[in-house]
Amino acid sequence: MTSTLFSPFELNSTLTLKNRILMAPLTRCMADENLVPTEQMAQYYARRADTGLIISEATIIRPDGQGYPNTPGLFNQAQVDGWKKVTTAVHNNGGKIFAQLWHVGRVAHPFFFGSGDVLSASNIGIEGSVPRMRNLSYQTPRAASVEEIAQLVADYAKAAKNAIAAGFDGVEIHGANGYLIDQFLHLASNNRSDEYGGSVQNMSRFALEVVDAVIAAVGSDRVALRLSPGAYFLMEGHHDDRAVFDHLLQALNSRSLAFVHIGIFDDSMTFDYLGGHASDYVRKHYTGTLVGVGGYTAQTGAKAIAENRFDLVAVGRPMIANPDYISRVKNSEPLKEYEESMLQVLV
């Protein structure tokens, strides 16, 4: 039974969702050469406005945060204006949409932003090359200075203000999937010995500073956070990572966020140092609204919600294949199967 998915859900006093199904953030690399959202993107999102909430594709907060081609930004007026077309189209169709704020950290490449260093928590690089541009190998990053970290915090807050100016209903800070904020939270990518490394308090500091700055900019009811306590993408796990996330989640309990969103591609994965599934670990330690994701169907998502494993479920690739996902599930109609070729065009 999927009926529980279609009851309204009150995120907070200012935002009620019409159902419990979210459109997961999906990197599509379809912005123009200036990283401005296009009319085609506006129509793509508008066709999915019957979800309870759309979380936009990851959107970079400043030029050196880019690690994939044609990913949209939220750091200049042209990009804000482009996003206004998207949010207007979504709102005209009765939907709600959050912007996902992104800096990829050590996954960035100067090919996209010209001169300057690739920044991360520490000077620990990763192997591999840029997706869709495999001739570009990842570079060894430079550890951001304390002053540069302060500027990054300010740039997250500015991007959040730009998102609200562009008409978004809120923002989700991307703190997951091996990108910049996540790089401060894991032992494999953070060997700092200053106030941003070493202890669990220090390793959590950057994430909490970003959260607090964004809350100060736009209000806690408009702020969500995505986290990957289970390292699985662009990151190696370490048994001591759990203590960092134990501390971070406890600190987040006092922030009154709109929600926390698990960052994982497949929630059937288990992590020894988390004692099982990432979503179950976060549910145990975080008392606010939790969004599950990672391979759930409408049926398995509804079951997990009924079992109180999380409150909302985000759907990714099936939403690419089925713009009418909500009506198909409601009417028990078969879903189209996702195919990799679908990534090449916005439908």
SEMARMAR-270148 format. One line per 4 residues: number of its first residue (from 1); their letters; for each residue y, x, z of C-alpha. Coordinates in nm, 2 decimals. Example, Ala and Ser with C-alpha at 12.3 -4.5 7.8 and 13.67 -1.06 7.14 Angstrom:
<nodes>
1) AS) -0.45 1.23 0.78  -0.11 1.37 0.71
</nodes>
This chain:
<nodes>
1) MTST) 0.00 0.00 0.00  0.35 0.13 -0.09  0.56 -0.16 0.05  0.69 0.06 0.33
5) LFSP) 0.86 0.27 0.07  1.09 -0.01 -0.04  1.25 -0.10 0.29  1.61 0.02 0.35
9) FELN) 1.66 0.32 0.56  1.97 0.40 0.77  2.04 0.77 0.75  2.34 0.72 0.98
13) STLT) 2.63 0.49 1.05  2.79 0.56 0.71  2.49 0.58 0.47  2.20 0.34 0.43
17) LKNR) 1.94 0.41 0.15  1.80 0.11 -0.04  1.45 0.26 -0.03  1.27 0.57 0.11
21) ILMA) 1.20 0.75 -0.21  1.43 1.04 -0.30  1.46 1.22 -0.63  1.38 1.58 -0.54
25) PLTR) 1.61 1.86 -0.66  1.49 1.98 -1.00  1.63 2.29 -1.17  1.68 2.19 -1.54
29) CMAD) 1.91 2.47 -1.67  2.10 2.22 -1.88  2.47 2.28 -1.79  2.70 2.42 -2.06
33) ENLV) 2.80 2.78 -2.10  3.06 2.75 -1.83  2.81 2.59 -1.59  2.98 2.25 -1.63
37) PTEQ) 2.76 1.94 -1.61  2.73 1.76 -1.94  2.74 1.39 -2.04  2.36 1.42 -2.10
41) MAQY) 2.32 1.52 -1.74  2.52 1.22 -1.63  2.29 0.98 -1.82  1.98 1.17 -1.69
45) YARR) 2.08 1.11 -1.33  2.21 0.76 -1.39  1.87 0.65 -1.52  1.72 0.74 -1.18
49) ADTG) 1.98 0.57 -0.96  1.73 0.32 -0.83  1.59 0.58 -0.60  1.71 0.57 -0.24
53) LIIS) 1.89 0.90 -0.29  1.92 1.16 -0.56  1.94 1.52 -0.46  2.10 1.71 -0.75
57) EATI) 1.95 2.01 -0.91  2.05 2.33 -0.72  2.42 2.40 -0.78  2.56 2.75 -0.73
61) IRPD) 2.85 2.79 -0.48  3.00 3.10 -0.66  2.93 3.32 -0.96  2.72 3.58 -0.80
65) GQGY) 2.48 3.31 -0.67  2.33 3.26 -1.02  1.98 3.36 -1.10  1.88 3.12 -1.38
69) PNTP) 2.05 3.04 -1.71  2.28 2.73 -1.74  2.26 2.62 -1.38  2.56 2.42 -1.28
73) GLFN) 2.83 2.53 -1.04  3.07 2.38 -0.79  3.33 2.65 -0.76  3.60 2.56 -1.01
77) QAQV) 3.79 2.25 -1.12  3.61 2.21 -1.46  3.28 2.19 -1.28  3.41 1.94 -1.03
81) DGWK) 3.54 1.73 -1.32  3.20 1.76 -1.49  3.02 1.64 -1.17  3.26 1.35 -1.14
85) KVTT) 3.11 1.21 -1.46  2.76 1.24 -1.31  2.85 1.08 -0.97  3.04 0.80 -1.14
89) AVHN) 2.74 0.72 -1.37  2.51 0.72 -1.07  2.74 0.50 -0.86  2.80 0.26 -1.14
93) NGGK) 2.42 0.21 -1.15  2.41 0.14 -0.77  2.28 0.48 -0.67  2.37 0.75 -0.42
97) IFAQ) 2.36 1.13 -0.48  2.39 1.45 -0.27  2.47 1.79 -0.42  2.24 2.07 -0.34
101) LWHV) 2.44 2.38 -0.26  2.28 2.71 -0.37  2.31 3.08 -0.37  2.00 3.26 -0.48
105) GRVA) 2.07 3.60 -0.30  1.84 3.87 -0.42  1.71 3.65 -0.70  2.05 3.68 -0.87
109) HPFF) 2.12 3.90 -1.17  2.45 4.06 -1.29  2.37 3.94 -1.64  2.52 3.61 -1.53
113) FGSG) 2.82 3.72 -1.33  2.92 4.06 -1.47  3.02 4.34 -1.24  2.92 4.34 -0.87
117) DVLS) 2.62 4.38 -0.66  2.33 4.15 -0.59  2.36 4.05 -0.23  2.09 3.96 0.03
121) ASNI) 2.01 3.99 0.40  1.88 4.34 0.34  1.82 4.59 0.06  1.47 4.46 0.01
125) GIEG) 1.40 4.35 -0.35  1.13 4.15 -0.52  0.91 4.22 -0.82  0.94 4.02 -1.14
129) SVPR) 1.20 3.90 -1.39  1.44 3.61 -1.44  1.27 3.29 -1.55  1.34 3.19 -1.91
133) MRNL) 1.49 3.54 -1.96  1.19 3.77 -1.89  1.37 4.08 -2.03  1.59 4.08 -1.72
137) SYQT) 1.41 4.25 -1.42  1.52 4.17 -1.07  1.74 4.44 -0.91  1.73 4.58 -0.56
141) PRAA) 1.99 4.39 -0.36  2.26 4.53 -0.13  2.27 4.41 0.23  2.58 4.19 0.27
145) SVEE) 2.83 4.32 0.51  2.95 4.12 0.80  3.27 4.05 0.62  3.09 3.94 0.31
149) IAQL) 2.87 3.71 0.51  3.19 3.55 0.65  3.31 3.49 0.29  2.97 3.34 0.19
153) VADY) 3.00 3.10 0.48  3.35 3.00 0.37  3.23 2.96 0.01  2.95 2.72 0.11
157) AKAA) 3.22 2.51 0.29  3.45 2.52 -0.01  3.16 2.41 -0.24  3.09 2.12 0.00
161) KNAI) 3.45 2.01 -0.02  3.43 2.04 -0.40  3.12 1.82 -0.39  3.29 1.55 -0.20
165) AAGF) 3.60 1.57 -0.43  3.35 1.53 -0.72  3.23 1.20 -0.57  2.90 1.31 -0.41
169) DGVE) 2.79 1.11 -0.11  2.70 1.43 0.07  2.54 1.77 0.03  2.21 1.94 0.09
173) IHGA) 2.24 2.31 0.18  1.96 2.49 0.01  1.81 2.71 0.28  1.46 2.73 0.14
177) NGYL) 1.23 2.87 -0.13  1.32 3.23 -0.09  1.69 3.21 -0.17  1.98 3.35 0.02
181) IDQF) 1.98 3.16 0.34  1.60 3.18 0.35  1.62 3.56 0.31  1.79 3.58 0.65
185) LHLA) 1.52 3.37 0.81  1.21 3.58 0.73  1.09 3.92 0.85  0.98 4.02 0.50
189) SNNR) 1.34 4.01 0.37  1.56 4.07 0.68  1.54 4.41 0.86  1.90 4.41 0.98
193) SDEY) 1.99 4.56 1.31  2.33 4.39 1.36  2.42 4.04 1.47  2.23 3.89 1.17
197) GGSV) 1.89 4.05 1.23  1.64 4.16 1.49  1.63 3.87 1.74  1.55 3.51 1.65
201) QNMS) 1.90 3.42 1.75  2.05 3.67 1.51  1.82 3.59 1.22  1.92 3.22 1.26
205) RFAL) 2.29 3.30 1.28  2.38 3.29 0.91  2.20 2.96 0.85  2.37 2.80 1.15
209) EVVD) 2.71 2.94 1.06  2.67 2.78 0.71  2.56 2.45 0.86  2.85 2.44 1.11
213) AVIA) 3.11 2.54 0.84  2.99 2.27 0.61  2.98 2.01 0.89  3.34 2.11 0.97
217) AVGS) 3.43 2.07 0.61  3.28 1.73 0.53  3.12 1.58 0.85  2.77 1.60 0.98
221) DRVA) 2.67 1.26 0.84  2.72 1.40 0.49  2.52 1.72 0.55  2.15 1.79 0.50
225) LRLS) 1.95 2.11 0.50  1.64 2.22 0.31  1.41 2.47 0.49  1.09 2.66 0.41
229) PGAY) 0.93 2.77 0.74  0.62 2.84 0.55  0.69 3.13 0.31  0.53 3.06 -0.02
233) FLME) 0.78 3.13 -0.31  0.97 3.46 -0.36  0.88 3.54 0.00  0.60 3.69 0.20
237) GHHD) 0.51 3.52 0.53  0.50 3.70 0.87  0.35 3.57 1.19  0.68 3.63 1.37
241) DRAV) 0.87 3.40 1.13  0.76 3.10 1.34  0.97 3.21 1.64  1.28 3.22 1.42
245) FDHL) 1.22 2.87 1.29  1.13 2.75 1.65  1.48 2.86 1.75  1.65 2.73 1.44
249) LQAL) 1.50 2.38 1.45  1.59 2.35 1.82  1.95 2.44 1.74  1.96 2.19 1.45
253) NSRS) 1.86 1.91 1.69  2.21 1.91 1.83  2.38 1.90 1.49  2.33 1.54 1.39
257) LAFV) 2.24 1.62 1.03  2.17 1.35 0.77  1.83 1.50 0.73  1.61 1.81 0.71
261) HIGI) 1.41 1.85 0.39  1.09 2.05 0.36  1.11 2.32 0.09  0.76 2.34 -0.05
265) FDDS) 0.59 2.27 -0.39  0.26 2.15 -0.24  0.25 2.02 0.11  -0.13 2.04 0.12
269) MTFD) -0.08 2.42 0.18  -0.14 2.54 0.53  0.01 2.83 0.72  -0.18 3.00 1.01
273) YLGG) 0.14 3.10 1.19  0.27 2.74 1.17  -0.06 2.59 1.29  -0.11 2.39 0.97
277) HASD) 0.12 2.21 0.73  0.49 2.30 0.71  0.59 1.93 0.74  0.38 1.87 1.05
281) YVRK) 0.53 2.19 1.21  0.89 2.07 1.14  0.81 1.72 1.26  0.69 1.86 1.59
285) HYTG) 1.01 2.07 1.65  1.28 1.87 1.48  1.38 1.53 1.62  1.61 1.40 1.33
289) TLVG) 1.53 1.24 1.00  1.27 1.44 0.80  1.21 1.44 0.42  0.86 1.53 0.31
293) VGGY) 0.79 1.66 -0.04  0.52 1.86 -0.23  0.27 1.67 -0.44  0.29 1.33 -0.28
297) TAQT) 0.22 1.02 -0.48  0.38 0.69 -0.38  0.05 0.60 -0.21  0.01 0.93 -0.02
301) GAKA) 0.38 0.94 0.06  0.37 0.58 0.20  0.06 0.68 0.41  0.23 0.99 0.55
305) IAEN) 0.54 0.78 0.64  0.32 0.52 0.81  0.16 0.80 1.01  0.50 0.92 1.11
309) RFDL) 0.46 1.26 0.95  0.81 1.22 0.80  1.06 0.94 0.73  1.14 0.98 0.36
313) VAVG) 0.95 1.12 0.07  1.10 1.32 -0.22  0.94 1.30 -0.57  0.99 1.58 -0.83
317) RPMI) 0.80 1.61 -1.15  0.68 1.25 -1.17  1.05 1.16 -1.17  1.11 1.38 -1.47
321) ANPD) 0.83 1.20 -1.66  0.92 0.86 -1.54  1.30 0.78 -1.52  1.18 0.43 -1.42
325) YISR) 0.96 0.56 -1.14  1.08 0.31 -0.89  1.01 0.00 -1.10  0.67 0.14 -1.21
329) VKNS) 0.56 0.19 -0.85  0.70 -0.14 -0.74  0.51 -0.32 -1.02  0.19 -0.12 -0.99
333) EPLK) 0.24 0.01 -1.34  0.07 0.34 -1.45  0.29 0.65 -1.45  0.33 0.88 -1.74
337) EYEE) 0.18 1.22 -1.68  0.42 1.51 -1.64  0.40 1.78 -1.91  0.56 2.12 -1.92
341) SMLQ) 0.73 2.03 -2.25  0.93 1.77 -2.07  1.14 2.06 -1.91  1.30 2.13 -2.25
345) VLV) 1.49 1.80 -2.28  1.68 1.56 -2.05  1.54 1.21 -2.08
</nodes>
